[in-house]
Amino acid sequence: MKKNIFKTLVIMLAAVYVSGSMTACSLLNSDKGKTTQNSGSNITVEDIENDNKCGDDATFTLDSSGLLTISGTGSIYGADEKLVGWAFNKADIKKIVIESGITKIGDGAFNDCSVEKVTIPEGVTSISDYAFADCTSLKEISLPSTLKNIGVQCFDNCTSLESITIPDEIERIAKGCFKCCESLKSIHLGKSVKSIGPSAFESCSSLSEINVPEKLEKVEESAFYYCTGIKEFKLPETMFELGEMAFNSCKGLEKINIPPHVTNIGISTFIGCTSLKEIKIEGNLSSIATDAFSSCTSVREIVIPDTVRNIGSGAFGKWTKDQTIKIIALKSAPDTWDKEWNSHCDAKIVWNA
């Protein structure tokens, strides 16, 4: 039930995007799952000069220029640990330098800071959930090659971040990791990335340069929702899961392939991809869900292979008479297809193609 409510909300949000009355992030950032405990003024040097412990074996200094230097070993405290509330939440920090010896950055450690630049040393293996979320001034951060984990919504709403490189040890881009990073133009994914989690790059509307790792297996729900700058995303043969709304409203996307091991195209996966010209189905597709290709009005033709056993309602909604749907080895729609599979569709249908 909750999932259906969420899908309804997403459809409502799409209408909001079109009208231009509100950005996606202004609505969706309310679901972070954690709240800021320190809602007062920004933390200053004077507030913390007598207590410089930020880990069991880690200390920090914060000078008057806003330079935060962390030294020692082990972990930096996160939310609900030894520091009150979120570790450096809302702190008046301009630059963070973490020295060698630190291995982990805790949950929400720097959430909602005014930091612009972060230096993380080799040896750090984990950056936990929400660690840099809402750092809207963050422009530059380098991730070490030793990094193995980047947490949920770690860089969510870092609206000034323009580029980032994901180290080769990372296998999964976590849920909402770069959600609403509206200035993010380029990202290099490491060679070990196998899955891109739900809403990982949602509403990264400036994203235009992204490589696709050869080992990629999953692009999950809403992973690239409203990434309007992406023109092509070549899915590798290792892919087997393409989630609901994965490329929803990617208005700049021009070309997509469906690899042979992907058997299902989920609900609204490509809805609103108005510049999409070419769809190539390469293998054993068995199901095309509701609204999967709705409003893809630039496609000249699509060929539906004889492996497809189910097509949901409105799968090709708003297609025009200038578009063609070719269906292999069938003379009519089988009973397993939804009776409304071609509702609101004026495209030419060629049976037994």
C-alpha positions in Angstrom: 0.0 0.0 0.0 2.8 2.4 0.9 4.6 1.6 -2.3 1.5 2.5 -4.3 1.1 5.8 -2.5 4.8 6.6 -3.3 4.2 5.8 -7.0 1.2 8.1 -7.0 3.4 10.8 -5.4 6.0 10.4 -8.0 3.5 10.9 -10.8 2.3 14.1 -9.1 5.9 15.3 -8.8 6.4 14.7 -12.5 3.6 17.1 -13.2 5.2 19.7 -10.9 8.4 19.5 -12.8 6.6 20.2 -16.1 4.8 23.2 -14.6 8.0 24.5 -13.2 6.3 25.5 -10.0 8.7 23.7 -7.7 12.0 21.7 -8.0 12.1 18.0 -7.3 14.5 18.4 -4.4 12.5 20.9 -2.5 9.8 18.3 -2.1 11.8 15.0 -1.9 14.4 16.1 0.6 11.9 15.7 3.4 12.3 11.9 3.3 15.9 11.7 4.6 14.9 9.5 7.6 16.9 11.5 10.1 16.4 15.0 11.5 18.9 17.6 12.5 19.0 17.7 16.3 20.9 21.0 16.5 18.6 23.6 15.0 20.2 26.6 16.5 23.0 28.9 15.2 26.1 27.7 13.5 28.8 26.2 15.7 31.8 28.4 16.0 35.4 28.1 17.4 34.2 29.6 20.7 31.5 26.9 21.1 33.9 24.0 21.0 37.4 25.3 21.8 37.4 23.5 25.2 36.3 20.1 23.8 38.2 18.8 20.8 37.6 15.1 21.0 35.8 13.8 17.9 36.5 10.1 18.2 37.8 7.6 20.8 41.3 8.3 19.5 40.7 11.3 17.3 40.8 15.0 18.0 40.2 18.2 16.0 41.1 21.8 15.8 38.9 24.5 14.2 40.6 27.8 13.5 39.1 31.2 12.9 39.4 30.9 9.1 37.1 27.8 9.2 39.8 25.2 8.7 38.8 22.0 10.5 41.8 19.6 11.0 41.1 16.1 12.3 44.0 13.9 13.5 44.4 10.6 15.3 43.3 7.0 14.5 40.1 5.1 14.0 36.6 6.5 13.6 35.2 10.0 13.6 32.0 10.1 15.8 28.7 10.3 14.0 25.1 10.9 15.1 24.0 9.5 18.5 27.6 8.8 19.5 29.8 10.8 21.8 29.1 14.2 20.3 25.7 15.9 20.9 23.4 15.4 18.0 25.1 15.3 14.6 28.8 15.5 15.0 29.7 18.8 13.3 26.2 19.6 12.2 25.8 23.2 11.1 29.4 23.9 12.1 30.9 27.1 10.5 33.5 25.1 8.6 35.0 26.1 5.2 37.6 23.4 4.7 38.1 20.0 6.2 41.5 18.2 6.3 41.4 14.7 7.7 44.9 13.4 8.5 46.3 9.9 8.0 45.2 7.4 10.6 41.5 8.0 10.5 39.6 5.0 9.0 35.9 5.9 9.2 33.6 8.9 9.1 30.5 8.4 11.2 26.8 8.9 10.4 25.9 12.5 9.7 29.3 13.7 10.9 29.4 16.8 8.7 25.7 17.1 7.8 24.6 20.6 6.8 28.0 22.2 7.2 29.1 25.2 5.1 32.3 23.4 4.0 33.6 24.0 0.5 36.5 21.6 0.3 37.3 18.2 1.9 40.5 16.2 1.9 40.2 12.6 2.9 43.4 10.5 3.2 44.3 7.0 2.1 43.3 4.6 4.8 39.7 5.7 5.2 37.5 2.7 4.3 34.0 3.9 5.1 32.0 7.1 4.9 28.7 6.5 6.7 25.1 7.5 6.0 24.3 11.2 5.6 28.0 12.1 6.4 28.0 15.1 4.0 24.3 15.5 3.3 23.0 19.1 2.8 26.5 20.5 2.5 25.2 22.9 -0.1 28.5 24.8 -0.5 30.7 21.7 -1.0 32.5 22.0 -4.3 35.5 19.7 -4.1 36.1 16.4 -2.4 38.6 13.6 -3.3 37.8 10.0 -2.2 40.7 7.7 -1.4 41.4 4.5 -3.2 41.0 2.6 0.1 37.4 3.5 0.3 35.0 0.5 0.3 31.7 1.9 1.5 29.8 5.1 0.8 26.6 5.3 2.9 23.0 6.0 2.2 22.4 9.7 1.1 26.0 10.4 1.9 26.1 13.4 -0.4 22.4 14.1 -0.8 21.7 17.7 -1.7 25.3 18.8 -2.1 24.0 21.3 -4.7 27.4 22.9 -5.5 29.3 19.6 -6.2 30.3 19.5 -9.8 32.3 16.3 -10.3 33.5 13.2 -8.3 35.4 10.0 -8.9 34.2 6.8 -7.2 37.2 4.5 -6.2 37.6 1.0 -7.6 36.9 -0.7 -4.3 33.3 0.5 -4.3 30.7 -2.1 -5.4 27.5 -0.3 -4.8 26.3 3.3 -5.0 23.9 3.4 -2.1 20.4 4.7 -1.9 20.1 8.5 -2.5 23.9 8.8 -2.4 24.0 11.8 -4.8 20.4 12.6 -4.9 19.6 16.3 -5.7 23.2 17.2 -6.5 21.8 19.6 -9.1 25.3 21.0 -10.2 26.9 17.5 -10.6 28.1 17.4 -14.2 30.4 14.4 -14.3 31.0 11.3 -12.3 33.5 8.5 -12.9 32.3 5.2 -11.5 35.0 2.7 -10.4 35.4 -0.6 -12.2 33.9 -2.7 -9.4 30.5 -1.0 -9.3 27.9 -3.7 -9.7 24.7 -1.9 -8.5 23.4 1.6 -8.6 20.9 1.9 -5.7 17.4 3.5 -5.5 17.4 7.3 -6.2 21.3 7.2 -6.3 21.4 10.1 -8.8 17.8 11.3 -8.7 17.4 14.9 -9.8 21.0 15.3 -10.8 19.7 17.5 -13.6 23.2 18.7 -14.8 24.7 15.2 -15.1 25.9 14.7 -18.6 29.1 12.7 -18.3 29.0 9.2 -16.7 30.8 6.0 -17.5 29.1 2.7 -17.3 31.2 0.0 -15.5 31.6 -3.3 -17.3 30.5 -5.3 -14.2 27.3 -3.3 -13.7 24.4 -5.7 -12.8 21.6 -3.5 -11.4 20.1 -0.1 -12.0 17.5 0.1 -9.3 14.3 2.1 -8.7 14.5 5.8 -9.7 18.3 5.6 -9.9 18.5 8.3 -12.6 15.1 9.8 -12.2 15.0 13.3 -13.7 18.6 13.3 -14.9 17.8 15.5 -17.8 21.3 15.9 -19.1 22.2 12.2 -19.8 22.0 11.5 -23.6 23.2 7.9 -23.7 23.6 5.1 -21.2 25.0 1.9 -22.6 23.9 -1.0 -20.4 26.5 -3.8 -20.4 25.7 -7.5 -20.9 26.2 -8.2 -17.2 23.0 -6.3 -16.5 20.0 -8.3 -15.2 17.9 -5.8 -13.2 16.4 -2.6 -14.5 14.2 -1.0 -11.8 10.9 0.9 -11.9 11.3 4.5 -12.9 15.1 4.0 -13.3 15.3 6.6 -16.1 12.0 8.3 -15.6 11.9 11.8 -17.0 15.4 11.6 -18.5 14.4 14.2 -21.1 17.8 14.3 -22.8 18.2 10.5 -23.2 18.5 9.7 -26.9 19.5 6.1 -27.0 19.1 3.0 -24.8 19.6 -0.7 -25.1 18.0 -3.6 -23.1 20.7 -6.2 -22.5 19.9 -10.0 -23.0 19.7 -10.9 -19.3 17.1 -8.2 -18.5 13.8 -9.9 -18.5 11.6 -7.1 -17.1 11.2 -3.4 -17.8 9.5 -2.0 -14.7 6.7 0.5 -14.2 7.4 3.9 -15.7 11.1 3.0 -16.3 11.4 5.3 -19.3 8.3 7.4 -19.0 8.8 11.0 -20.1 12.1 10.4 -22.0 10.9 12.7 -24.7 14.2 12.8 -26.7 14.6 9.0 -26.8 15.0 8.1 -30.5 16.4 4.5 -30.4 15.4 1.5 -28.2 17.2 -1.7 -28.9 15.9 -4.9 -27.2 18.7 -7.4 -27.3 17.5 -10.6 -25.8 15.0 -12.4 -23.6 12.7 -9.7 -22.5 9.4 -11.2 -21.1 7.6 -8.2 -19.5 7.0 -4.5 -20.3 5.2 -3.0 -17.3 2.6 -0.2 -17.1 3.7 3.2 -18.6 7.2 1.8 -19.3 7.7 3.8 -22.5 4.9 6.3 -22.1 5.5 9.8 -23.6 8.6 8.6 -25.5 7.4 10.6 -28.4 10.7 10.8 -30.4 11.1 7.0 -31.0 10.6 6.1 -34.6 10.0 2.5 -34.1 10.3 -0.3 -31.5 10.5 -4.0 -32.2 8.9 -6.2 -29.6 10.4 -9.7 -29.6 8.4 -12.9 -29.4 9.7 -13.5 -25.9 7.5 -10.8 -24.4 4.6 -12.5 -22.5 3.2 -9.5 -20.6 2.7 -5.8 -21.5 1.1 -3.5 -18.9 -1.5 -0.8 -19.5 -0.4 2.3 -21.2 3.0 1.0 -21.9 3.2 3.2 -25.0 0.9 6.0 -23.9 1.0 9.2 -25.9 2.8 7.7 -28.9 1.8 9.4 -32.1 0.8 8.2 -35.6 4.3 8.9 -36.8 5.7 6.1 -34.6 5.7 2.4 -35.2 5.4 -0.7 -32.9 6.6 -3.9 -34.6 5.6 -7.1 -32.9 7.4 -10.3 -33.8 5.5 -13.6 -34.6 2.1 -12.5 -33.2 -1.1 -11.8 -35.1 -2.9 -10.2 -32.1 -2.3 -9.4 -28.5 -2.3 -12.6 -26.3 -4.5 -12.8 -23.2 -1.5 -12.3 -21.0 -1.2 -8.7 -22.2 -3.2 -6.1 -20.4 -6.3 -5.1 -22.4 -5.3 -1.5 -22.2 -1.6 -2.1 -23.2 -2.0 0.3 -26.1 -4.3 2.8 -24.5 -3.8 6.5 -25.4 -1.5 5.3 -28.2 -1.9 6.3 -31.8 1.2 4.6 -33.1 1.1 2.2 -36.1 1.1 -1.4 -34.9 2.6 -4.0 -37.2 1.7 -7.5 -36.3 3.7 -10.6 -37.3 6.6 -8.4 -38.2 
